[in-house]
Amino acid sequence: MRRKRNRNVRVLVVTLGIAAVVGLLSQPEHSLFSSAVHFATDWLFQLTASATANLDGASREELAEQVAALEQENAALRRQLADYLDMQAENEQLWSYYHLKKENPSYEIAPANVIGRDANDDFYSFTLDVGTAVGVSVNAPVITDSGLVGWVCQADAASCKVKTILSPDTKAGVQGKQSGDSGILSGSATLCDQNLTGMTALAEDNQLKEGDMIVTAGIGGVYPSGLLVGEVQSIAFNKYDASRSAVIKPYVDVRRITSAAVITRFDANNKVVSADE
């Protein structure tokens, strides 16, 4: 095909050269000669037109083949890029929990992605893409690298549903890191849309202050101790029952997280637990 294209190009060049000569000789003083060569040049122009058509046809065919090959190559590159981004995201997830795992070697952690949210739940529950097949169980704590965000309320082999710390259904023992004051972490309808939760059952003489860090107390065996929760935004006094409570701002926006991890196993004394135990 390439040899045929070269031959066609040569024909085109020769014809253009002859056309230039004919143009010069077609002046009035050469009218007799120009009449003699018109017959020959008509044939050459027809041959040139045919060669040009063949050349264009070959170019379009080759171009179509090149485009098809490039499209296949681009599709393969897109697949490789998607695989790379998935692997990068997974590595970033694992790295974000590396320090937590290092400090708490007994933790078994299952990183996951948020694959759905319950539109009928006012407290921003969500579904993760891990389940009982990797050790997830009901009541297991759910965290991000910024701290506690909820707990597993339902689980099947491949997924689990999580209730958040913004929900009144959450009951977790917590304490102030600075003061040691203890209370119960529980959400409310008046706070959840602001990404806030509550700490109730505070002692009357509590020493909590705005900005204090709140962590899990580890009471009851549902949550390990020391998980970050949030910071005190304000202290409230209920004049009707004389109780004290605090408004807690989580360290992460629970309403908008896209990934999390389930703590599938931990030891209360932070000892390494064998998978076979």
For each residue, the residues with C-beta under 8 A, 3 or more apart:
1: 4 5 58
2: 5 6
3: 6 7
4: 1 7 8 54 58
5: 1 2 8 9 54 55 58
6: 2 3 9 10
7: 3 4 10 11 51
8: 4 5 11 12 51 52 54 55
9: 5 6 12 13 51 55
10: 6 7 13 14
11: 7 8 14 15 47 48 51
12: 8 9 15 16 48 51 52 55
13: 9 10 16 17
14: 10 11 17 18 44
15: 11 12 18 19 44 45 47 48
16: 12 13 19 20 48
17: 13 14 20 21
18: 14 15 21 22 41 44
19: 15 16 22 23 41 45
20: 16 17 23 24
21: 17 18 24 25
22: 18 19 25 26 34 37 38 41
23: 19 20 26
24: 20 21 27 30
25: 21 22 30 33 34 37
26: 22 23 30 31 34
27: 24 30 31
28: 31
29:
30: 24 25 26 27 33 34
31: 26 27 28 34 35
32: 35 36
33: 25 30 36 37
34: 22 25 26 30 31 37 38
35: 31 32 38
36: 32 33 39
37: 22 25 33 34 40 41
38: 22 34 35 41 42
39: 36 42 43
40: 37 43 44
41: 18 19 22 37 38 44 45
42: 38 39 45 46
43: 39 40 46 47
44: 14 15 18 40 41 47 48
45: 15 19 41 42 48 49
46: 42 43 49 50
47: 11 15 43 44 50 51
48: 11 12 15 16 44 45 51 52
49: 45 46 52 53
50: 46 47 53 54
51: 7 8 9 11 12 47 48 54 55
52: 8 12 48 49 55 56
53: 49 50 56 57
54: 4 5 8 50 51 57 58
55: 5 8 9 12 51 52 58 59
56: 52 53 59 60
57: 53 54 60 61
58: 1 4 5 54 55 61 62
59: 55 56 62 63
60: 56 57 63 64
61: 57 58 64 65
62: 58 59 65 66
63: 59 60 66 67
64: 60 61 67 68
65: 61 62 68 69
66: 62 63 69 70
67: 63 64 70 71
68: 64 65 71 72
69: 65 66 72 73
70: 66 67 73 74
71: 67 68 74 75
72: 68 69 75 76
73: 69 70 76 77
74: 70 71 77 78
75: 71 72 78 79
76: 72 73 79 80
77: 73 74 80 81
78: 74 75 81 82
79: 75 76 82 83
80: 76 77 83 84
81: 77 78 84 85
82: 78 79 85 86
83: 79 80 86 87
84: 80 81 87 88
85: 81 82 88 89
86: 82 83 89 90
87: 83 84 90 91
88: 84 85 91 92
89: 85 86 92 93
90: 86 87 93 94 111
91: 87 88 94 95
92: 88 89 95 96
93: 89 90 96 97 111 259 261
94: 90 91 97 98 111
95: 91 92 98
96: 92 93 144 145
97: 93 94 100 101 109 111 145 261
98: 94 95 101 102
99: 102 103
100: 97 103 104 107 109 143 145
101: 97 98 104 105 107 109
102: 98 99 105
103: 99 100
104: 100 101 107 224 266 270
105: 101 102 270 272
106: 265 266 267 269 270 271 272 273
107: 100 101 104 224 263 265 266
108: 135 263 264 265 266 273 275
109: 97 100 101 261 262 263 264
110: 130 134 135 136 261 262 264
111: 90 93 94 97 130 259 260 261
112: 128 129 130 259 260 261 262
113: 128 129 258 259
114: 117 126 127 128 257 258 259 260
115: 127 128 129 159
116: 126 127
117: 114 121 124 125 126 127
118: 121 125 126 127 161
119:
120:
121: 117 118 124 125 167
122: 189 192 193
123: 163 164 166 167 168 169 187 192
124: 117 121 164 166 192 254 255
125: 117 118 121 150 153 161 162 163 164 167
126: 114 116 117 118 161 162 164 257
127: 114 115 116 117 118 159 160 161 162
128: 112 113 114 115 142 159 160 162 260 262
129: 112 113 115 158 159
130: 110 111 112 133 134 136 158 159 160 262
131: 134 136 155 156 157 158 159 160
132: 135 136 137 155 156 157 160
133: 130 157 158
134: 110 130 131 264
135: 108 110 132 264 265
136: 110 130 131 132 140 152 155 160 262 264
137: 132 140 152 155 264
138: 152 153 154 155
139: 151 152 222
140: 136 137 151 152 160 262 263 264
141: 148 150 151 216 222 223 224 227 262 263
142: 128 148 149 150 151 152 162 260 261 262 263
143: 100 147 148 149 227 260 261 262 263
144: 96 147 149 252 257 259 260 261
145: 96 97 100
146: 228 250 251 252
147: 143 144 227 228 229 230 250 251 252
148: 141 142 143 165 172 216 223 227 228 229 250
149: 142 143 144 162 164 165 250 252 254 257 260
150: 125 141 142 162 163 164 165 167 170 254 260
151: 139 140 141 142 162 163 170 172 222 223
152: 136 137 138 139 140 142 155 160 161 162 262
153: 125 138 161 162 163 169
154: 138 160 161
155: 131 132 136 137 138 152 159 160 161
156: 131 132 159 160
157: 131 132 133
158: 129 130 131 133
159: 115 127 128 129 130 131 155 156
160: 127 128 130 131 132 136 140 152 154 155 156 262
161: 118 125 126 127 152 153 154 155
162: 125 126 127 128 142 149 150 151 152 153 260
163: 123 125 150 151 153 167 169 170
164: 123 124 125 126 149 150 167 170 187 254
165: 148 149 150 170 172 185 187 197 229 250 254
166: 123 124 170 187 191 192 195 196 197 250 254 255
167: 121 123 125 150 163 164 170 187 192
168: 123 186 187 188 189
169: 123 153 163 187
170: 150 151 163 164 165 166 167 185 186 187 197
171: 184 185 186
172: 148 151 165 184 185 186 216 222 223 229
173: 182 183 184 185 216 217 218 219 220 223
174: 182 183 184 185 199 214 215 216 217 229
175: 180 181 182 183 214 215 217
176: 179 180 181 182 206 207 208 212 213 214 232
177: 212 213 214 215
178: 209 212 213
179: 176 206 207 208 209 212
180: 175 176 207
181: 175 176 202 203 206 207 208
182: 173 174 175 176 201 203 217 219
183: 173 174 175 199 200 201 202 206 245 246
184: 171 172 173 174 199 200 201
185: 165 170 171 172 173 174 197 198 199 214 216 229 248
186: 168 170 171 172 197 198 199 200
187: 123 164 165 166 167 168 169 170 191 192 197 198
188: 168 191 192 197 198
189: 122 168 192
190:
191: 166 187 188 194 196 197 198 247
192: 122 123 124 166 167 187 188 189 195 196 197
193: 122
194: 191
195: 166 192 249 250 253 254 255
196: 166 191 192 233 247 248 249 250
197: 165 166 170 185 186 187 188 191 192 230 247 248 250
198: 185 186 187 188 191 245 246 247 248
199: 174 183 184 185 186 202 214 232 245 246 247 248
200: 183 184 186 243 245
201: 182 183 184 243 245
202: 181 183 199 206 208 235 243 244 245 246
203: 181 182 206 244
204: 242 244
205:
206: 176 179 181 183 202 203 235 244
207: 176 179 180 181
208: 176 179 181 202 212 232 235 246
209: 178 179 212 232 235
210: 232 233 234 235
211: 231 232
212: 176 177 178 179 208 209 231 232
213: 176 177 178 228 231
214: 174 175 176 177 185 199 228 229 230 231 232 246 248
215: 174 175 177 225 226 227 228 229
216: 141 148 172 173 174 185 223 224 225 226 227 229
217: 173 174 175 182 223 225
218: 173 221 223 224 225 226 268
219: 173 182
220: 173 223
221: 218 268
222: 139 141 151 172
223: 141 148 151 172 173 216 217 218 220 227
224: 104 107 141 216 218 227 263 266 268 270
225: 215 216 217 218 268
226: 215 216 218
227: 141 143 147 148 215 216 223 224
228: 146 147 148 213 214 215 251
229: 147 148 165 172 174 185 214 215 216 248 250 251
230: 147 197 214 248 249 250 251
231: 211 212 213 214 248 249 251
232: 176 199 208 209 210 211 212 214 235 246 247 248 249
233: 196 210 246 247 248 249
234: 210 246 247
235: 202 206 208 209 210 232 244 245 246 247
236: 244 245 246 247
237: 242 243 244
238: 241 242 243 244 245
239: 242
240:
241: 238
242: 204 237 238 239
243: 200 201 202 237 238
244: 202 203 204 206 235 236 237 238
245: 183 198 199 200 201 202 235 236 238
246: 183 198 199 202 208 214 232 233 234 235 236
247: 191 196 197 198 199 232 233 234 235 236
248: 185 196 197 198 199 214 229 230 231 232 233
249: 195 196 230 231 232 233
250: 146 147 148 149 165 166 195 196 197 229 230 253 254
251: 146 147 228 229 230 231
252: 144 146 147 149 257
253: 195 250 256 257
254: 124 149 150 164 165 166 195 250 257
255: 124 166 195
256: 253
257: 114 126 144 149 252 253 254 260
258: 113 114
259: 93 111 112 113 114 144
260: 111 112 114 128 142 143 144 149 150 162 257
261: 93 97 109 110 111 112 142 143 144
262: 109 110 112 128 130 136 140 141 142 143 152 160
263: 107 108 109 140 141 142 143 224 266
264: 108 109 110 134 135 136 137 140
265: 106 107 108 135 273
266: 104 106 107 108 224 263 270 273
267: 106 270 271 272 273
268: 218 221 224 225
269: 106
270: 104 105 106 224 266 267
271: 106 267
272: 105 106 267
273: 106 108 265 266 267 277
274: 277
275: 108
276:
277: 273 274
